[in-house]
């Protein structure tokens, strides 16, 4: 049996292999040697350097996203699950519509007491009301301002001390259509 003689590599072959190894792995070697661990941050990255394709699967999860940084427009339809829903009660009434404020003003005079009422228009119900004094008065007070029934607001006022000034009393009724 004959032995195959082993020859030493030539210096050219050694230099060529070293050059090939440096060319193929030189950059990663330089990065490993030159950059300390966790030294590349936001300041070192160029704009748009990190893209979705460059991220590993499941690298970004809800724990790594800052609260309030995502908007509904950041998600495609159906991406977010619907949250849990509680027990549903019966649907409520549709609410109020055609709301308006109507008023009635007493005649201006120097009478010591006044009462005025305002009724809601047909088809509407009384929702609230109030009263206001007007004119040249100094010692007049509203005594009562109240719903007289389901459709009328009534107000009364009187002079605390008699005076010659003229004053008016206005009753306001807030009316609307309330679903039943």
C-alpha positions as CSV (number, residue, x, y, z in Angstrom):
1,X,0.0,0.0,0.0
2,X,1.3,3.3,-1.0
3,X,1.1,6.4,1.0
4,X,0.0,9.7,-0.5
5,X,2.6,12.2,0.5
6,X,1.2,15.2,2.4
7,X,2.5,18.6,1.3
8,X,2.5,21.7,3.2
9,X,0.3,24.5,1.8
10,X,2.1,27.1,-0.2
11,X,2.3,30.6,1.3
12,X,0.1,31.9,-1.6
13,X,-2.6,29.4,-0.6
14,X,-2.4,30.4,3.1
15,X,-2.6,34.2,2.2
16,X,-5.5,33.5,-0.2
17,X,-7.5,31.5,2.5
18,X,-6.9,34.2,5.1
19,X,-8.1,36.9,2.6
20,X,-11.2,34.9,1.8
21,X,-12.0,34.4,5.5
22,X,-11.6,38.1,6.1
23,X,-13.7,39.0,3.1
24,X,-16.5,36.7,4.0
25,X,-16.7,37.3,7.8
26,X,-14.8,40.5,8.3
27,X,-17.8,42.9,8.8
28,X,-19.5,40.7,11.3
29,X,-16.1,40.2,13.1
30,X,-15.6,43.9,13.1
31,X,-19.0,44.6,14.5
32,X,-18.6,42.0,17.3
33,X,-15.2,43.3,18.2
34,X,-15.8,47.1,17.8
35,X,-19.3,47.4,19.3
36,X,-20.0,46.6,23.0
37,X,-23.2,44.7,23.8
38,X,-26.5,46.8,23.8
39,X,-24.7,49.8,22.4
40,X,-26.8,50.3,19.3
41,X,-29.9,52.4,20.1
42,X,-32.4,54.8,18.5
43,X,-29.7,57.4,17.8
44,X,-27.5,55.0,15.8
45,X,-30.4,53.8,13.6
46,X,-31.2,55.6,10.4
47,X,-34.9,56.4,9.6
48,X,-36.8,53.4,8.2
49,X,-33.8,51.1,9.0
50,X,-36.0,48.7,11.0
51,X,-38.9,47.3,8.9
52,X,-41.6,44.7,9.5
53,X,-39.7,42.2,7.3
54,X,-36.5,42.6,9.5
55,X,-38.3,41.8,12.7
56,X,-38.3,38.3,14.0
57,X,-41.7,36.6,14.5
58,X,-43.4,37.6,17.7
59,X,-40.5,40.1,18.5
60,X,-43.1,42.9,19.2
61,X,-46.0,42.0,21.5
62,X,-48.4,43.9,23.7
63,X,-45.9,44.1,26.6
64,X,-43.4,46.0,24.3
65,X,-45.9,48.6,22.9
66,X,-46.3,51.8,24.9
67,X,-49.9,52.4,26.1
68,X,-51.7,55.0,23.9
69,X,-49.3,54.8,21.0
70,X,-51.6,52.8,18.7
71,X,-54.8,54.2,17.2
72,X,-57.8,52.3,15.8
73,X,-56.6,53.2,12.3
74,X,-53.4,51.2,12.9
75,X,-55.4,47.9,12.8
76,X,-57.1,46.2,10.0
77,X,-60.8,45.3,10.4
78,X,-61.2,42.2,12.4
79,X,-57.7,42.2,13.9
80,X,-58.8,43.1,17.4
81,X,-61.2,40.8,19.2
82,X,-64.4,42.2,20.5
83,X,-64.3,42.7,24.2
84,X,-66.5,40.9,26.6
85,X,-70.1,42.1,26.8
86,X,-72.1,42.2,29.9
87,X,-75.7,41.2,30.3
88,X,-78.0,43.4,28.1
89,X,-81.1,44.9,29.5
90,X,-84.2,45.8,27.6
91,X,-83.8,48.7,25.2
92,X,-84.8,52.0,26.6
93,X,-87.2,54.6,25.2
94,X,-86.0,56.5,22.1
95,X,-85.8,59.7,24.2
96,X,-86.9,63.2,23.7
97,X,-87.5,65.2,20.5
98,X,-88.9,68.5,19.3
99,X,-87.9,70.3,22.5
100,X,-88.9,74.0,22.7
101,X,-89.2,76.7,25.4
102,X,-92.5,78.6,25.5
103,X,-93.3,81.5,27.8
104,X,-96.1,83.7,29.1
105,X,-95.5,87.3,30.4
106,X,-97.9,89.0,32.8
107,X,-99.0,92.5,32.1
108,X,-96.8,95.2,33.5
109,X,-98.4,97.0,36.4
110,X,-98.0,98.1,39.9
111,X,-100.1,95.2,41.4
112,X,-98.7,93.7,44.6
113,X,-99.1,90.0,43.5
114,X,-99.1,88.2,40.2
115,X,-99.6,84.6,38.9
116,X,-99.0,83.4,35.4
117,X,-99.1,80.0,33.8
118,X,-97.9,78.6,30.4
119,X,-99.2,75.5,28.8
120,X,-97.2,73.3,26.4
121,X,-98.5,73.1,22.8
122,X,-100.7,70.2,21.9
123,X,-98.9,66.9,21.5
124,X,-96.0,67.9,23.8
125,X,-95.4,67.2,27.4
126,X,-93.9,69.5,30.1
127,X,-90.2,68.7,30.7
128,X,-89.3,71.6,33.0
129,X,-89.8,75.3,33.6
130,X,-88.9,78.4,35.5
131,X,-89.8,82.0,36.2
132,X,-88.2,85.4,35.8
133,X,-88.9,89.0,37.0
134,X,-88.7,92.0,34.7
135,X,-89.2,95.7,34.9
136,X,-88.6,98.5,37.4
137,X,-88.7,96.8,40.8
138,X,-86.7,96.8,44.0
139,X,-88.5,94.6,46.5
140,X,-90.3,91.9,44.4
141,X,-89.7,88.1,44.9
142,X,-90.8,85.0,43.1
143,X,-92.9,83.0,45.6
144,X,-93.5,79.8,43.7
145,X,-92.4,78.3,40.4
146,X,-93.7,74.8,39.8
147,X,-95.3,72.3,37.4
148,X,-99.1,72.7,37.8
149,X,-99.8,69.4,36.0
150,X,-98.2,67.3,33.2
151,X,-98.6,70.2,30.7
152,X,-98.5,73.5,32.5
153,X,-95.8,75.6,34.4
154,X,-97.1,78.1,36.9
155,X,-95.2,81.0,38.7
156,X,-96.3,83.5,41.3
157,X,-94.5,86.6,42.6
158,X,-95.3,89.4,45.1
159,X,-93.9,92.7,46.3
160,X,-92.2,92.3,49.7
161,X,-92.8,95.9,50.4
162,X,-95.3,97.9,48.4
163,X,-93.8,100.2,45.8
164,X,-95.0,102.3,42.8
165,X,-92.7,100.5,40.3
166,X,-94.1,98.4,37.4
167,X,-92.9,94.9,37.0
168,X,-93.7,91.7,35.1
169,X,-93.5,88.0,35.8
170,X,-92.6,85.5,33.1
171,X,-93.3,81.8,33.3
172,X,-91.2,79.5,31.1
173,X,-92.2,76.0,30.1
174,X,-89.8,73.6,28.5
175,X,-91.8,71.2,26.3
176,X,-91.1,68.2,24.1
177,X,-92.2,64.9,22.8
178,X,-91.2,62.2,25.2
179,X,-91.3,58.6,24.0
180,X,-93.4,56.4,26.3
